[in-house]
Amino acid sequence: MARRPRPLASLSFAVSTLGTLALAGCAGFGNPSASDDALYATSQSNLTSLTEVIQKHPNDPQAYNMRGSAFGEAGRTEQALADFNKAISLDPNYAQAYANRAFVYRQTNKLDLALADYNKALSINGSYALAYLGRGVVYRQQGRVVQALNDFNKAIALKPDDAQTYYDRGLLYQSQHQHQFAIDDFSTAIGLATQKVEPRVARALSYLAIGDAKSAASDLDAAVQLAPTSLQAWASRGLAYERLGQMDKAAGSYAKALNINDKYGPAKSGFARVGGKIGHSYPTF
């Protein structure tokens, strides 16, 4: 069970870096959609099907919202915004369309526009957990720690089985050096989404921050098996095994990271630090 949220008065704004391996704090589980309506995958066939629905029902705001969600997931930002704008013009009280448009603004770093849309969505539906989550992420990106924590707490109260919200609140605690609270939230996220790598990497970084390299290594062993091409998981695993004094296994992990991106600074410096030699084979497990 997740630990009770830390009292607001005890938070102080200080960015946790843990070297250059720290999480950026703005990504989610595979770029999750902001809307409950986003039920379609982003394949071209589904986009074609959604377009056909719109052609048959040109005044249906939900159809535009759903196609906009698919465009957004596919990275087609302008088309996504056009569809959300159309959905809102057809139904000015469509909270999900505002939240979806806010998500696209957030992804393109237009935080003021995102905040305005989340506020609008919540003025329409004050129990919209995903809008609280999205607004909390914006507040965190803006350094507004207390507001972010309030929104994450509200989102969890409304939807206590959502792994993403625990993960995002954990990132907030982590950024404040509140690592035990972060670990608790990441643990809850892992329990709710066992196949997601992001909370395992995040928890490992907090374990490293409090000096528990053994627990960090265990998390990162699982992370690299879940996501064998995760640059951060391999580089962080190298650091964990370096802290444990297992230099060959650390070198193997750093080498794996360098195979993914040979310009990644933390992996390059870590590989050199543990005495890694180009062309030499190192164990990973």
N, C-alpha and C positions, 0 to 999 in steps of 0.2 A: 504494500500500500504506500502511495506517495506521501512524503513528509509534508506536514502543514506548511503553507507558503511562509517564507521569511517575512517578518514585520517590515512594513514599508520604511519606517524610520531608520532601519539599520542598513539600508542600501546606500552605497556611495558610488559615484560614477567613476570607474577606473577600468580601462580596457585590459583584458587578459590576453597575453600574446603566446606564452609558452614557446618562446623563440619565434620562428616564422612558420611553425606548423599549426598554429591555432586556426580554428574554423573562422571563416569570414562572417558567419552569423546572419546571412541573409538568404541562404538556400534552404529548400525544404526537401521532402522525400520525392525526388524526381520531378520537381516542378509541379506540385499538385494544383488542380484547378480550384478556383475560389467558389465555384457554384455547385449546388446539389443537382442542377440540371445537366451538368456536363457528363452525360452517360455514354457518349460516343467516343470511340477511338479516333485518332487523327489520320487514318488512312484516306487516300484519295477517294476510295469507293464510298466511305461514309460521308465525306464532304459533298460528294456528288448527290448522295441520297438526301442530305440535309438541304441542298440547293433545290432539289426537286420538290421537297416539302414546302419550301418558301414560295416556289413558283405556283404551287397549288393553293397556298394559303398566304398571300402576300401581306396580310394584315395581322398575322399571328406573332406577337412579340416573343413568345417562347421559342418559336422556330429560329428567329434571328439570334436569340440568346444562346441557343444550343450550337448553332453554326459558329457564332462568335467564339464560344468556348473551344471548339475544335480548331478554329484558326489560331487562337491564342496558344494552344498546346503545340501547334505545328510551327510556332514562331512567326506567323504571318500577322504581324502586329497591326498594320494599317487596316487590313480586312477585318480583323477582330474588332477593332475600335468602331469601324463603320457599322458592323452588325449590332454592337451594343448600343451605339447611338440610335440606330433605327428602332431597336427594341424599346428603348427609353422614350423615344418620340411617340411610339404607339401606346405605351403604358408608363406614364411618368411616375407611377408608384410601384414599379417592378424592382424590388430590393435586390434580387439576385443579379439583375443586369448591371446595377450600380456596383455591386461587389465584384462582378467579373471584370468590369471596365477598370475598377480600382486595381485589380490584380495585374492587368496588363500595364497600367501606369507604373505600378510598383516594380515590375520586371524591367521597365525601361527607365527607371530612376527618376520618374516624375512624381516625387513623393508628395508634393503639395496637392496635385490633382488626385492622387490616390487617396489621400487623407480626406479630401472633400467628398469623394464618392463613398468611402466607407461611412463617413458621418451621415450622408444621405441615406444609405442603406439601413443604418441603425435607427435613424429617425422614423423610417417606415416600419421597421420590424426590430423592436428592442430586444428580441430574444434570438437574434440571428448569430449563432455561435461562430460561424465562419467569418463573418464580418468583424467580430471582436478579435478573432485570431489575426486576420489580415491587418487590421488597424494596429494591433499590438506589434506586429512586425515592422510596420512603418515607424511607430514611435521608437522602437528599439534602434532602427537605422538612423533616426534623428537624434539619438542620445537622450530621449525622454524616458528615463528608466521607470519612474514611478507610474506614469501613464501606461507604459507597456505592460508592467506587471499587473496592474489593475485589469487590463483587457484580457491578458492570458488567464488570470484567475476567473474572470467572468465567463470566458469561453469554456474553461474546464467545468465550471459549475453547470453550464447549460448542456455540455456534451462531454461527460467524464470518460468516455471510451475512445477519444480521439488521440491517437499517438502523436500526430503532428503538433498539437498544442503543447503537450508535455515536452516534446523535443525543443520547441521554440522557447518555452519558458526556461528550460534547462540551459539553452544558449545565453539567455539573459542572466541567469544566476552565474554562469561560467564567466561572463564578461565582467562581473562584479567580484570575482574571486570567491564567490560563495560555492565552493566546489562540492561540499557534501550535499547541499540542496540540488545542485546541478546533477550530481550522480543519481540522486533519488528520482529526479524527473526523467533522466535518460533511461534509468532502469524500468520505469513504468512504460515509457515509449517502446522499449525493447519487448516487454511483455505483451504489449498490444499489437506490435508489428515485428514479428520475430525474424522476418526475412529482409528487413531494411538495414542497410549498412551504416547509414549516417549516425543514428544514436549510439551505435557501438564505438565508432571512431570518436565521437564527441565524449562519451564516457571515459574512453581510454585517455584522452587528453586531460580530463579532470583528475583521473587517477595519477597520471604522471605529475600533474601540478602539486599533488599532495604527497608525492614520494612513493606511491604504491605501484612500482613498475611491474610487479608480478601480475597484478590484476589488469593493468593496462595491456600487457603482452597477451593475456588470455582473451581479452576483448578483440585485440587486433588479429590474433590467430583466426578467430571466427570471422572477422570483417573481411580478411583477404580471401577466405574461402567463399564467402557470399558474393564478393565483388573482386575477382582476380585482377581486374584492370584499374582498380582504384589507386591513383597516384598517392593520395594522402594516407590511405590505409597502409600501404607498403612503407612509405617514408616514416610514418609515425611508429610503425612496428619496428623499424630499424632503430629508432631512438629508444624504444622500450627495451629491446634486447641489449642495446649499448649500455643503458643504465643498469641492466642486470649483469653486465660484464661478459656477456656471450657475444664476443666480437665477430666470430665467423657468421653466426646467424644474423647479427645486425648488418654485416656487410652484404649478406645474401638478400636481405630485405631492401636495403638501399639500392642494390644492383637491380632488383626487380622494378623499383620506382624509376631508375634511370633508363631501363628498357622501355618504359612507357613514355618518359619525357627526359631526354638526356640533358636538358637545360634547367631542370628543376633544382634550384639552389639548395634547399634543405637536404635533398638526397645527395647532391654532389659534395657538399661540405661534410655530411655525415659519413659518406663512403670514404672520403680522405681521412677523416678523424679516426676511423676504426682500422686504418691501414689497408683499405681495399685496393686491390690491384686489377687494372683492366685486363681482361682475358682469363682471369682466374675464376674457377667455379667455386661457389660458396653454397652451403646448405641453407635451406629456408625453413625446413621443419625437422 
